[in-house]
Amino acid sequence: MEGVSVRKIKKICVFCGANSGKDVAFVNAAFHLGEVLGKRKIDLVYGGGKLGLMGCVSTAVAQHERQVLGIIPSAFTVNNLVGETCGKEIKVATMQERLVMMMELSDAFIALPGGFGTLEELFQMISWAQLNIHNKPIGVLNINGFFNGLLSFVDHAVK
């Protein structure tokens, strides 16, 4: 089609919790997302480690022999706080450096359920998109309405 550009997504950054959450559907969705990425030959960029939903997504992607890249602040590696990354791991000095690297190395972003760290990462990417720092797709996987309140707030905030 003339005038329509098709974006080829090779690497997706997934933001999600280092805990599994209270709903088993979160774990199932995280594994399923990893399987879908792997089957579509899409590599993963994420926060590193093997705990919680981050571990579910990364394990599923790795099982499909796709590249898994964990970007982790060096402070998190002390006493092995997040567990061993199942792919390549890049240690950075700060959370801000982590986000910049995630943005630069990814073609798109998806947020799954998580806590304040997940929300910070999601909103940083949204803010940078508004500032034209990047023009990459950003989405949320709203499992069992996890993000309903947030989406309602965002709708209210942009009115």
C-alpha positions, 0 to 999 in steps of 0.5 A: 500500500502506498503511504503506509509503512509496515514496522518490522518488530524484531525485539520487544521489551516487556515490562512486568513484575518480579513477582507472579502476582495474586492471579494465576492468569498473570503467570499463564499470560506471561508464559503465553506471551513468551511463547508467541514472541518465540514462535514469531521469532521476536527477541526479548529485552527485559529487566533481567533475572528469573523471578516472577512474571519476568522469569515466565516470559524470559523462560518461554522466549528462551525455550523457542531459541530466541535471544533473551537480553536482561538489562539489570542495574548492578545493585540488583546483582548483589546477593543474586536478588533477582536470580540468574538471567536465562540469556545474555545479561548487561549490567548498568549503573542506574535505573535510568541507564537501564531504561535508555538502553531498553528503549534503544534496543527495542522495537516495541514495548509491552507491559504486563501486570507489575508494581511501581517499577513496571508503571515507571517503565511504562510511563517513561516510554509513554512520556518519551514518545510524547516528547518524540524521543522515540516513535515505537509502539507501546501496549499493555496486556490487560489481564483480567482487568489489571490495568482497568483503573490505570486506563480509566485514569489515563482517559481522564488525564488526557481529556 
